[in-house]
Amino acid sequence: MTDFVPVTATPISDDASTLTILKAAMRNPVEMWSDYFYREHTATRKILGQRVHTTTDPDIMQAVFQTHFDIFPKSDLEQVVLERATGHGLLTAQGAEWRTQRRATSPIFRHKNLTALAPLMVAAGATAGDRLAGARGEVDVMPVMADATLKVIAGTLLSGDGDDFDFATMSKMVDISLAHFGKVDVFDFFKSTRRMPRPWGKAGREAVAWMQQAAADVIDGRRLSEDQAQDLLALLMAARHPDSGEGLTDAQVRDNIVTFIGAGYETTSMALTWTLYLLANHPEWQDTLAEERAAVLGGGPVTPDHLEALEKHAMVVQEAMRLYPPAPSLDRVALEDVTIGDLEVKAGDVVVLAIYPMQRHTRLWDRPERFDPMRFTPDQVAARHRFQYVPFSAGTRVCIGWKFAMMEAVAILAGALDRVTLAPTDFTPYPRVRITLRPVGGMKLAVRPRASQN
């Protein structure tokens, strides 16, 4: 193992004022935790008149995510930020509406459906590898990973209409919407102004409107088409609640398309971008993965049949998401009084689930600042609290597409690394939250073709 220490966000001081915390929340939420939360678990303070409990305690995570799930919906602030960017799909639906959408869409992500989509993931990985090998030298790998994951969405969500869908513009619009709506501003801290349109948010609103209209056009086109493609769009349109038989409205299908494109491709592309950064600084793990591919592939290309056997590739992605979770924190609000261990939560209190510091916590992880994929061997996983690692959320509202995302990430990673080797450059990335955890300035790495690819 090298002495390399992955870049981390700069914490505020332990005695930071409320004003300092609010400024950090607006500037870059991943900077709003002091060192305290990397060595201790829970702190409570009043912020703008509201009691806020910030925690890195896995037991509290389990209580909020699972045991007391029904009394801990998303906070209004988190809800508003997500609705601006994605509308009213699975990510933002609450209560009965969420249960209907979840039960109607869950069959989409069954194993047999994911297996049928695997060839598109493998093809995207090969294309990404070829693109990197052709570029050589210093390369910003972030847009390459974004294009790869977007191609997967193009093929799996809209296979029958992918050729006519403007995914390049869609990618641009996702970036614009995240830049404008992926952060909070001072008006978000007050309920009376939280939903007030901001003049400076015009570009973001136009980007979201473009995405929604593009999705609506695809739905209309599919209804007029004789295409019988069994892609995610077809499954969404055919989805029915198992008890009531109720399907999704056109608006719900539209917003779920926007959610799957925006949130789906964005989170996986960022996970892969951070993965490549870590591997560039750990050549020994590039060698380990090359050995695994040689053993599994037998000298041939990656195929869908290989994905489940590429266990170390999955471990590398999991460790990257420990250090750089796509969603660094989640906010929940208590609907009623509840006691969780020693924590007394009153109705109306906000609980901030600080995932980023929890997954780097000194009392939960051995040498937490180090990149060590061996943390994700089956024995290691079984030995720790299952709520101390939650990059896909957890419990009842665990990300519905997490298996899809992991299969996709392994396929793209294996395809890319089968063609290139990576090394660091003078560029140093820095994590910043815009709904997801992105590196400021992209991810510039030294890329060269593998010897067999010359």
C-alpha positions as CSV (number, residue, x, y, z in Angstrom):
1,M,0.0,0.0,0.0
2,T,1.3,3.4,-0.9
3,D,1.6,6.4,1.5
4,F,-0.9,8.4,-0.6
5,V,-3.7,10.0,1.4
6,P,-6.8,10.8,-0.7
7,V,-7.9,14.4,-0.7
8,T,-10.6,15.4,1.7
9,A,-12.8,18.4,2.4
10,T,-11.5,21.0,4.8
11,P,-13.4,20.8,8.0
12,I,-14.6,23.9,10.0
13,S,-13.4,24.4,13.5
14,D,-15.0,22.6,16.4
15,D,-16.2,25.9,17.9
16,A,-17.5,27.3,14.7
17,S,-20.4,29.7,15.0
18,T,-23.9,29.1,13.5
19,L,-23.1,31.7,10.9
20,T,-19.9,29.8,9.9
21,I,-21.9,26.6,9.5
22,L,-24.5,28.3,7.4
23,K,-21.9,29.9,5.2
24,A,-20.3,26.4,4.7
25,A,-23.7,24.9,3.8
26,M,-24.1,27.5,1.1
27,R,-20.5,27.4,-0.2
28,N,-19.9,23.6,0.0
29,P,-21.9,21.4,2.4
30,V,-19.2,18.8,2.7
31,E,-17.1,21.5,4.6
32,M,-19.8,22.1,7.2
33,W,-18.6,19.3,9.6
34,S,-15.8,19.9,12.1
35,D,-13.2,17.3,13.1
36,Y,-15.6,16.5,16.0
37,F,-17.8,14.5,13.7
38,Y,-14.9,12.4,12.4
39,R,-14.0,11.2,16.0
40,E,-17.4,11.6,17.9
41,H,-20.9,10.9,16.8
42,T,-23.7,13.3,17.6
43,A,-24.1,17.0,18.4
44,T,-27.3,19.1,18.9
45,R,-27.6,22.8,18.4
46,K,-30.2,25.4,17.5
47,I,-29.9,26.8,14.0
48,L,-32.3,29.6,13.0
49,G,-34.6,28.6,15.8
50,Q,-34.8,24.9,14.9
51,R,-33.2,22.1,16.8
52,V,-30.7,20.2,14.6
53,H,-29.1,16.9,15.5
54,T,-26.1,16.1,13.4
55,T,-24.9,12.4,13.6
56,T,-22.4,9.9,12.4
57,D,-23.8,7.2,14.7
58,P,-24.7,4.0,12.8
59,D,-27.4,3.1,15.4
60,I,-29.1,6.4,14.8
61,M,-28.8,5.9,11.0
62,Q,-30.5,2.6,11.4
63,A,-33.3,4.1,13.5
64,V,-33.9,6.9,11.0
65,F,-33.5,4.8,7.9
66,Q,-35.3,1.7,9.1
67,T,-36.7,1.3,12.6
68,H,-38.6,4.7,12.7
69,F,-38.7,5.2,8.9
70,D,-42.4,6.4,8.9
71,I,-41.8,9.3,11.2
72,F,-38.6,10.6,9.5
73,P,-39.5,11.9,6.0
74,K,-37.0,14.2,4.1
75,S,-36.7,17.6,5.5
76,D,-38.5,20.4,3.6
77,L,-35.1,21.9,2.7
78,E,-33.8,18.7,1.1
79,Q,-37.1,18.1,-0.6
80,V,-37.1,21.5,-2.2
81,V,-33.6,21.3,-3.5
82,L,-34.2,17.8,-5.0
83,E,-37.6,18.8,-6.5
84,R,-36.0,21.7,-8.3
85,A,-33.6,19.4,-10.1
86,T,-35.7,16.2,-10.7
87,G,-39.4,17.0,-10.3
88,H,-41.7,14.5,-8.5
89,G,-40.2,11.1,-9.3
90,L,-39.2,8.4,-6.9
91,L,-36.4,10.5,-5.4
92,T,-38.8,13.1,-4.0
93,A,-42.1,11.3,-3.7
94,Q,-43.3,11.0,-0.1
95,G,-45.8,8.8,1.8
96,A,-48.5,7.0,-0.1
97,E,-47.3,8.5,-3.4
98,W,-43.8,7.1,-2.9
99,R,-45.1,3.7,-1.9
100,T,-47.2,3.5,-5.1
101,Q,-44.3,4.5,-7.3
102,R,-41.8,2.2,-5.5
103,R,-44.0,-0.9,-5.6
104,A,-44.9,-0.1,-9.3
105,T,-41.3,0.3,-10.4
106,S,-39.4,-2.2,-8.3
107,P,-39.9,-5.1,-10.8
108,I,-37.9,-3.0,-13.3
109,F,-34.7,-3.7,-11.2
110,R,-35.2,-7.4,-10.8
111,H,-32.2,-9.6,-11.6
112,K,-33.5,-10.9,-15.0
113,N,-34.1,-7.3,-16.2
114,L,-30.6,-6.2,-15.1
115,T,-29.0,-9.2,-16.8
116,A,-30.7,-8.3,-20.0
117,L,-29.2,-4.8,-19.8
118,A,-25.6,-5.9,-19.0
119,P,-24.4,-6.0,-22.7
120,L,-25.0,-2.3,-23.0
121,M,-23.0,-1.6,-19.9
122,V,-20.1,-3.7,-21.2
123,A,-20.2,-1.9,-24.6
124,A,-20.1,1.5,-22.8
125,G,-17.0,0.4,-20.8
126,A,-15.2,-0.7,-24.0
127,T,-16.0,2.6,-25.7
128,A,-14.7,4.5,-22.7
129,G,-11.5,2.5,-22.7
130,D,-11.0,3.1,-26.4
131,R,-11.6,6.9,-25.9
132,L,-9.1,7.1,-23.1
133,A,-6.5,5.0,-25.0
134,G,-6.9,7.3,-28.0
135,A,-6.6,10.5,-26.0
136,R,-3.4,9.6,-24.0
137,G,-1.3,12.1,-22.0
138,E,-3.2,14.3,-19.5
139,V,-6.9,13.6,-19.8
140,D,-9.9,14.9,-17.9
141,V,-11.6,11.5,-17.2
142,M,-14.7,13.0,-15.7
143,P,-16.5,13.7,-19.0
144,V,-15.4,10.3,-20.3
145,M,-17.1,8.6,-17.4
146,A,-20.2,10.8,-17.8
147,D,-20.5,9.9,-21.4
148,A,-20.1,6.2,-20.6
149,T,-22.8,6.2,-18.0
150,L,-25.1,8.4,-20.2
151,K,-24.7,5.8,-23.0
152,V,-25.9,3.1,-20.6
153,I,-28.9,5.2,-19.7
154,A,-29.5,5.9,-23.4
155,G,-29.6,2.2,-24.2
156,T,-31.4,0.9,-21.1
157,L,-34.0,3.6,-20.6
158,L,-34.7,4.6,-24.2
159,S,-33.3,1.8,-26.4
160,G,-36.0,2.3,-29.0
161,D,-35.6,6.1,-29.2
162,G,-32.0,6.5,-28.2
163,D,-30.9,7.5,-31.7
164,D,-33.4,10.4,-31.8
165,F,-32.8,11.6,-28.2
166,D,-30.4,14.5,-27.7
167,F,-28.3,13.0,-24.9
168,A,-25.4,15.5,-25.4
169,T,-27.8,18.4,-24.6
170,M,-29.3,16.3,-21.8
171,S,-25.9,16.0,-20.2
172,K,-25.3,19.7,-20.5
173,M,-28.7,20.4,-19.0
174,V,-28.0,18.1,-16.0
175,D,-24.8,20.0,-15.4
176,I,-26.6,23.4,-15.5
177,S,-29.4,22.2,-13.2
178,L,-27.0,20.9,-10.7
179,A,-24.9,24.1,-10.8
180,H,-28.0,26.2,-10.1
181,F,-30.1,23.9,-7.9
182,G,-27.6,21.6,-6.3
183,K,-26.7,24.1,-3.6
184,V,-28.6,26.1,-1.1
185,D,-28.7,29.8,-0.7
186,V,-29.8,32.1,2.1
187,F,-33.5,32.1,1.0
188,D,-33.5,28.3,1.5
189,F,-33.0,28.6,5.2
190,F,-36.4,30.2,5.7
191,K,-39.6,28.4,4.9
192,S,-41.4,31.5,3.8
193,T,-38.9,32.1,1.0
194,R,-37.8,28.5,0.3
195,R,-40.0,28.0,-2.8
196,M,-39.7,31.5,-4.1
197,P,-38.2,31.6,-7.6
198,R,-34.9,33.3,-7.7
199,P,-34.0,35.6,-10.7
200,W,-30.5,34.0,-10.7
201,G,-32.1,30.5,-11.1
202,K,-33.5,31.1,-14.6
203,A,-30.9,29.0,-16.3
204,G,-31.5,26.2,-14.0
205,R,-35.3,26.3,-14.4
206,E,-34.9,26.4,-18.2
207,A,-32.6,23.4,-18.0
208,V,-35.1,21.4,-15.9
209,A,-37.9,22.4,-18.2
210,W,-35.9,21.2,-21.2
211,M,-35.3,17.8,-19.6
212,Q,-39.0,17.4,-18.7
213,Q,-40.1,18.4,-22.2
214,A,-37.6,16.0,-23.8
215,A,-38.8,13.2,-21.6
216,A,-42.5,14.0,-22.4
217,D,-41.7,14.0,-26.1
218,V,-40.1,10.5,-25.8
219,I,-43.2,9.2,-24.0
220,D,-45.5,10.6,-26.7
221,G,-43.3,9.2,-29.4
222,R,-43.2,5.7,-27.8
223,R,-47.0,5.7,-27.6
224,L,-47.2,6.4,-31.4
225,S,-44.6,3.9,-32.2
226,E,-44.9,0.2,-32.9
227,D,-41.6,-0.4,-31.2
228,Q,-41.9,-3.1,-28.6
229,A,-38.5,-2.5,-26.9
230,Q,-38.4,-3.8,-23.4
231,D,-36.3,-1.0,-22.0
232,L,-36.8,1.0,-18.8
233,L,-39.2,3.4,-20.5
234,A,-41.4,0.5,-21.5
235,L,-41.3,-1.0,-18.0
236,L,-42.1,2.4,-16.5
237,M,-45.1,2.9,-18.8
238,A,-46.3,-0.6,-18.1
239,A,-45.7,-0.5,-14.3
240,R,-48.6,-1.3,-12.1
241,H,-49.1,-1.3,-8.4
242,P,-49.4,-5.1,-7.4
243,D,-52.5,-4.5,-5.3
244,S,-54.4,-1.7,-6.9
245,G,-53.3,-2.2,-10.5
246,E,-52.7,1.6,-10.6
247,G,-50.1,2.7,-13.1
248,L,-47.9,5.9,-13.1
249,T,-49.3,9.1,-14.5
250,D,-47.5,10.7,-17.5
251,A,-46.1,13.3,-15.2
252,Q,-44.7,10.6,-12.9
253,V,-43.2,8.6,-15.8
254,R,-41.7,11.9,-17.1
255,D,-40.2,12.9,-13.8
256,N,-38.8,9.4,-13.2
257,I,-37.1,9.5,-16.6
258,V,-35.5,12.8,-15.6
259,T,-34.6,11.3,-12.2
260,F,-33.0,8.1,-13.8
261,I,-31.1,10.2,-16.3
262,G,-30.0,12.9,-14.0
263,A,-29.5,11.2,-10.7
264,G,-28.7,7.8,-12.2
265,Y,-26.0,8.7,-14.6
266,E,-24.6,11.5,-12.5
267,T,-24.1,9.5,-9.3
268,T,-22.4,6.5,-11.1
269,S,-20.2,8.8,-13.3
270,M,-19.0,10.6,-10.2
271,A,-18.3,7.3,-8.4
272,L,-16.3,6.1,-11.3
273,T,-14.4,9.4,-11.6
274,W,-13.3,9.2,-8.0
275,T,-12.5,5.5,-8.5
276,L,-10.1,6.4,-11.3
277,Y,-8.4,9.1,-9.2
278,L,-7.8,6.6,-6.4
279,L,-6.5,3.9,-8.8
280,A,-4.2,6.4,-10.5
281,N,-2.5,6.9,-7.1
282,H,-2.5,3.2,-6.3
283,P,-0.7,1.3,-9.2
284,E,-0.6,-1.8,-7.1
285,W,-4.4,-2.0,-7.3
286,Q,-4.3,-1.5,-11.0
287,D,-2.1,-4.5,-11.1
288,T,-4.4,-6.5,-8.8
289,L,-7.4,-5.7,-11.1
290,A,-5.4,-6.6,-14.2
291,E,-4.7,-10.0,-12.6
292,E,-8.3,-10.5,-11.8
293,R,-9.3,-9.7,-15.3
294,A,-6.7,-12.1,-16.7
295,A,-8.0,-14.9,-14.4
296,V,-11.7,-14.2,-15.1
297,L,-11.6,-13.2,-18.8
298,G,-9.0,-15.7,-19.9
299,G,-7.4,-13.2,-22.2
300,G,-10.6,-12.2,-24.0
301,P,-12.8,-9.1,-23.7
302,V,-15.2,-8.3,-20.9
303,T,-18.6,-9.9,-21.4
304,P,-21.8,-9.7,-19.3
305,D,-21.1,-13.2,-18.0
306,H,-17.9,-12.0,-16.3
307,L,-19.4,-9.1,-14.2
308,E,-20.4,-11.1,-11.1
309,A,-16.9,-12.7,-11.0
310,L,-15.0,-9.4,-11.0
311,E,-15.3,-9.2,-7.3
312,K,-12.2,-7.0,-6.7
313,H,-13.4,-4.5,-9.2
314,A,-16.6,-4.2,-7.2
315,M,-14.6,-3.8,-3.9
316,V,-12.6,-1.0,-5.5
317,V,-15.8,0.9,-6.4
318,Q,-17.2,0.3,-3.0
319,E,-14.1,1.7,-1.3
320,A,-14.2,4.7,-3.6
321,M,-17.8,5.4,-2.5
322,R,-16.8,5.1,1.1
323,L,-14.3,7.9,0.7
324,Y,-16.4,9.9,-1.8
325,P,-20.1,9.0,-1.2
326,P,-22.3,10.3,-4.1
327,A,-24.7,11.8,-1.5
328,P,-22.5,13.0,1.4
329,S,-25.5,13.7,3.7
330,L,-29.2,13.4,4.1
331,D,-31.7,15.4,6.2
332,R,-34.7,14.0,7.9
333,V,-37.4,15.7,10.0
334,A,-39.1,14.1,13.0
335,L,-42.9,14.0,12.8
336,E,-43.2,13.0,16.4
337,D,-41.2,12.6,19.6
338,V,-38.9,9.6,19.7
339,T,-36.0,8.4,21.8
340,I,-33.0,6.8,20.0
341,G,-30.5,5.5,22.5
342,D,-29.5,8.6,24.5
343,L,-30.8,11.0,21.9
344,E,-34.1,12.7,22.6
345,V,-35.7,13.8,19.3
346,K,-38.7,16.1,19.4
347,A,-41.3,16.5,16.7
348,G,-40.1,19.1,14.2
349,D,-36.4,18.4,15.0
350,V,-34.1,17.9,12.0
351,V,-31.7,15.0,11.9
352,V,-28.7,15.5,9.6
353,L,-27.3,12.1,8.6
354,A,-23.6,13.0,8.0
355,I,-22.6,10.1,5.7
356,Y,-19.3,11.6,4.5
357,P,-17.7,11.9,8.0
358,M,-19.2,8.7,9.2
359,Q,-17.5,6.8,6.4
360,R,-14.2,8.4,7.4
361,H,-14.8,8.0,11.1
362,T,-11.8,7.1,13.3
363,R,-13.9,5.0,15.6
364,L,-15.6,3.0,12.9
365,W,-12.8,2.4,10.4
366,D,-9.1,1.4,10.7
367,R,-7.0,4.1,9.2
368,P,-10.1,5.6,7.6
369,E,-8.2,8.1,5.5
370,R,-6.5,5.3,3.5
371,F,-7.7,3.7,0.3
372,D,-8.1,0.0,1.1
373,P,-10.6,-2.1,-1.0
374,M,-9.9,-5.1,1.3
375,R,-12.4,-3.5,3.7
376,F,-15.1,-5.0,1.4
377,T,-14.2,-8.7,1.6
378,P,-17.3,-10.7,2.7
379,D,-15.8,-11.3,6.1
380,Q,-15.0,-7.6,6.7
381,V,-18.5,-6.5,5.6
382,A,-20.2,-9.1,7.8
383,A,-18.1,-8.0,10.9
384,R,-19.2,-4.3,10.9
385,H,-22.4,-2.4,11.5
386,R,-24.4,-2.5,8.3
387,F,-25.5,1.1,8.7
388,Q,-22.0,2.6,8.9
389,Y,-21.6,2.3,5.1
390,V,-24.6,3.8,3.3
391,P,-23.6,5.3,-0.1
392,F,-27.0,4.3,-1.6
393,S,-28.9,5.4,1.5
394,A,-30.3,2.5,3.4
395,G,-33.3,0.8,4.9
396,T,-36.8,1.2,3.4
397,R,-35.7,4.0,1.0
398,V,-32.5,2.4,-0.2
399,C,-31.7,3.5,-3.7
400,I,-33.9,1.3,-6.0
401,G,-31.2,1.3,-8.7
402,W,-28.2,0.4,-6.5
403,K,-27.7,-3.1,-8.1
404,F,-28.0,-1.5,-11.5
405,A,-25.4,1.1,-10.5
406,M,-22.9,-1.4,-9.2
407,M,-23.2,-3.6,-12.2
408,E,-22.8,-0.6,-14.5
409,A,-19.8,0.7,-12.5
410,V,-18.0,-2.7,-12.6
411,A,-18.6,-3.1,-16.4
412,I,-17.3,0.4,-17.2
413,L,-14.3,0.2,-14.9
414,A,-13.3,-3.2,-16.2
415,G,-13.7,-2.1,-19.8
416,A,-11.7,1.0,-19.3
417,L,-8.8,-0.5,-17.3
418,D,-8.5,-3.3,-19.8
419,R,-7.3,-0.7,-22.3
420,V,-5.3,1.9,-20.2
421,T,-3.2,2.5,-17.2
422,L,-3.5,5.6,-15.1
423,A,-1.1,7.8,-13.1
424,P,-1.5,11.1,-11.2
425,T,-0.6,14.5,-12.5
426,D,0.1,17.8,-10.8
427,F,-3.7,18.4,-10.7
428,T,-5.2,18.0,-7.2
429,P,-9.0,17.6,-7.2
430,Y,-11.2,18.9,-4.4
431,P,-14.7,17.6,-3.4
432,R,-17.7,19.9,-3.7
433,V,-21.3,19.1,-3.2
434,R,-23.8,20.0,-5.9
435,I,-26.4,17.4,-4.8
436,T,-23.7,14.8,-5.7
437,L,-20.1,15.0,-4.7
438,R,-18.1,16.3,-7.6
439,P,-14.4,17.1,-8.1
440,V,-13.9,20.8,-8.7
441,G,-12.2,21.3,-12.1
442,G,-12.8,17.8,-13.3
443,M,-10.3,14.9,-12.8
444,K,-7.1,15.3,-14.8
445,L,-5.0,12.1,-14.9
446,A,-2.1,10.7,-16.9
447,V,-3.4,8.1,-19.3
448,R,-1.5,5.7,-21.5
449,P,-2.6,2.5,-23.4
450,R,-1.9,-0.8,-21.9
451,A,1.0,-2.6,-23.6
452,S,-1.3,-5.0,-25.4
453,Q,-3.2,-2.0,-26.7
454,N,-0.3,-0.2,-28.4
